[in-house]
Each structure stands twice: as C-alpha cells, then as structure tokens.
Amino acid sequence: MNKKINILIAIGGTGGHVFPGLNLAKHLSDNNYEIQIVTDRRGSKYLDSQENLKISKLPSSPIIYKNLFTVFFSAIYVFFSILYSIVYLIFRRPKIIIGMGGYASFPICIAAIILRIKFIIYENNLIIGKANKYLMPFANMMIVSNKSLEGVPINQSKKIIEVGNIIKKEIIDFSKKNERIDKEKLNILVLGGSQAAKIFAESLPKIFLKCSEQGFKLKIFQHCLPNQKNELSLFYNNSNIEFETFNFSNNLNHYFSTADLAITRAGSSMLAELTNANIPFISVPLPSSADKHQLKNAYYYKRKNYSFLIEEKDLNDKLSSLIADIYKNNSILNKIVQNQRQHSDKNVYNNIDKILKEIIDEKN
C-alpha cells in the first residue's frame, strides 16, 4: 500500500487488554499502517515507554452501581467520554477502529457508531466482556482468540471470526529446551499483575519452604512489587532457597528459557504466552475476575492438558503436594509440554492482516 491507512486501536485499562493491543499496534505499524492508540489513565501507565507509537489518553469510567449517586455521576461521565471521543474522531478520522475490550474502549466505539466509522472488536477471554457484548450488534465483526467463546447472542454469532491470541511475536517464535536439564532442581517462575504479586508474595514462599524442608531443591524466579523485594529476599535467604526476584518486565524470554514450571493468574494473554512457549503452568485464577472469566480460562487450558489448576482458596492444601509429584516424576511436565506443542498462535497476525485488507477493500 502506498498511502498509509490510519487505524485507531482503543485499549481498555488492564494489562489483559493493553498488551494484546500493544502487540497488534507494533505489528500494524511495522506493516505500513498509521497507528493511533487511545486508552485511559490506567492503561497509559503500561505504555509510557512506547516512544514510537502515537498514544492518546481519553477519559473513561464504568457505570458504578454502589448507589443512585454513583450511578448518576458515572453515567454522566460516560456520556462526557462519548462526546469527547466524537470530537477526537472528527479531527483524527481513522479508516478503521479496533476495540480491544474493557470499558475504556467503549466510548470511542460508540463514537464510531455515531460517525459511521467501521470498527471491529477483539475478545481474548472465553466469555465475552460487558463492553464487547454491548458493542457487538453495531460492530462490523468480532475477532476472537478462541471460537469456544461464551455469552454471544445467537443472532450475532455470524460476526465471529477466530484469529488466535494476539501475543508477542518473540513468544510465538520462542524455542525452549525440551525438558528439565537439572533433574535435581525444579525452576519455578511466579508471574502475575499487581494483585497477584501481593497475594503470591504472602502465600507462596511458605509453601516453597515446606517443599524445601521435604528435600526438594527449588529455584524461584518471582515477580514482585518493589516494596516486596526486601522481605522476599530476606525470607528466601533465611530459608536457604535459591531465588531471583524481578519487577515488571517486558522481556520474559530470559525467565521462560530457564523455567520448568510457572505459577500464574489465569489472564488469557499470559496463559497463551506460556502455552506457546511450552512452559507447563499452574493457573491460580483471580477470584474476583468479572464473570469468573479467569476461572473459565483456567478450566479450558486444564481440559486441553496444557496446565494444572488450583483455586486460590486451595493453595495451602494442594500446591505443595502437586509440586512434590512434579519434582519426583519428570514425565508429568514432559506430557504437558507435548500437549502444548499441539497449539500455536503463529498465524494470528496473518489472519488479522487478511481481515483488515477485506474491510479496507470493501466499498463504503
């Protein structure tokens, strides 16, 4: 294409919406599209280091149902966000808008409906999010990570196209060692967002100590918040457990290359990355996730025999025994890896490229 086509990507405020949107933005930018990203205050904190992308911060809010007062003022704020988005789009006028889900993407997509700008929405969970459910009747189509998506109205099902998980290209191309190199040591990678980091830092070290006291040699690579690092380091040092702590990292390949097993929340992007990288993992779904979507994600990957599942309430009772089984029987992880190798999202970007080309080539 000679002239760059302007595409706007509207990204919700959580990491589960931001990172697929960012991955897609980088891909399209590398393929001669003019890319704009809009997000809210929460989402912008993940994007501060992205100097090569045009990023705008727009006001957004969910409807808050605590009482009539909060409902009224949050509804007014959403209305203001839509008006703001209309003005924004009048001046920017993208050819296509891609909504990545989350309430921060809702006002810009409503503005697209009003201004008759084509838009598509993306859902990477296994149950449709509220924003996407409301937007689906007006969207040109919905692209999804998995066709097993729940909650879609029957009369809208023809709009769904499965493309795969929009994860980092370096993860799709990642090549991990075949099996544990050191049979006497189990390398465990602990991952999660800010909420998971807090809970995991409080509960997991004691469980790892219990395993260590049974004679299991572990090395822990643990994501933590900056204010947790000293306490974790002190605990692991006093417990004679080999460890490495790290704060938020955009480059997980270093840790993926050494991990035999991961413990993670059940956000769809992270589960997809671990599966593509052939890292066996234990999902610990966030209990408060909307519509229990993390639990649904975790069950899906467990049914595929890509992973294990332990609910947060059962960590103290079940995790140490599972680690013991894995430590003693290396074939458990090898079977998981063999199953994971049956899955790949390597075609996700080609699938999206084809869809965008079809939409662009359509007559208005």
Steps between C-alpha positions, in 0.01 A plus 500: 500500500638841405311730731494402863153409619405642838389242758401587855536238774285559809645324803343429840687586817619159623803304387276235345372760253812717470756239400305340211423854378864599523613183321252568221603867476866407457416246231281737300746786538772277356270425205454856380185592687468834681413396855335697778438354844241633741475380858415634844712603796540142620605367163742784432731391783584185301578705189724778632813346346351464150660802337445387140121477525240778506312460827211712625337484841122537504264522799307184583309338782273200555148546633543470877199337667574566868202736536288743298755777547788297351279367219395852401844658503678207334234502225559874451872430477447228238283742300775762522754238385290423193473870410876537547557196278274643225706820489821298504389284206377795295853639502683166464251315276656151488409257225435217748474475877597185688354472850703273727238474775464660841291801593770740373434379145122549530466881445722506191303213342167669578637815337595287197137384472377859506757613239454184288861393524563129452611318811576149611538366853735240645427259783779288644315342793267202485197701611412825326570815699226750580629776273536266203157348563336843479704597194465177303166578327658812345848365421598390152634180656650353813837329480566254782789302640287187528176391335385347832396849612194504728230763541457603136137555391401243238399769251852647518699177467561545126716803576758290685831412337766305688848643448697377803670669793668832421821436690857622449668374185813413693290268717344332194852447362643404840684168515535340841714209609323166476506399866650568841877519475563461873291207627597588858360854484163637396499858366167669580396829342238700694309752287213742546377857498501729802221312683655161432844623607360598840313175563774278359769675708295437813407136443744327263833540687365302798387223266839495328666474843282198579618337176862586578470344845391175329833498315386647168756731341327804353602823329233769505473782246232726647335812365436739787414860578795730581400520867494119529852433378686541831254287697501222241879505475535474877255208515664300222850566631402388850331193352804408285285502187669614181306789349488801272241776533404744227254785451283547191689387190410536133753231413408170660709289261786488751271347761314281251830348387583379852157412641386139535165602647307828538240610754275774365163669507271387220492805276454385141812668358737352757354151465536526123861618529595216733329244276671629185834501683437140619524589869284273722309715747269501798209743460377678811197700376423839650185432709357846435543499120191620315258218416767260635671525163839400643352180641351422158838566337674271749248218453540519122879460513472224759251308283748524214765352733716808452511584871387442856235693695492589868252754632642761737307364798668160451861615463611404849341156478588398145804685363776331700374150415476588129855638501614180676339282231657708223841497668501122539357416158649695210263336251214711638653819356614326181142394422378856551768632263408242236137609517592871485695439181173416329398865542641804321385857438756554224231592245326766710656800326447359150136437588453860617680639194256318272199629691620861492573477128147372434345784702717763334420366153126502564300772334357746752 
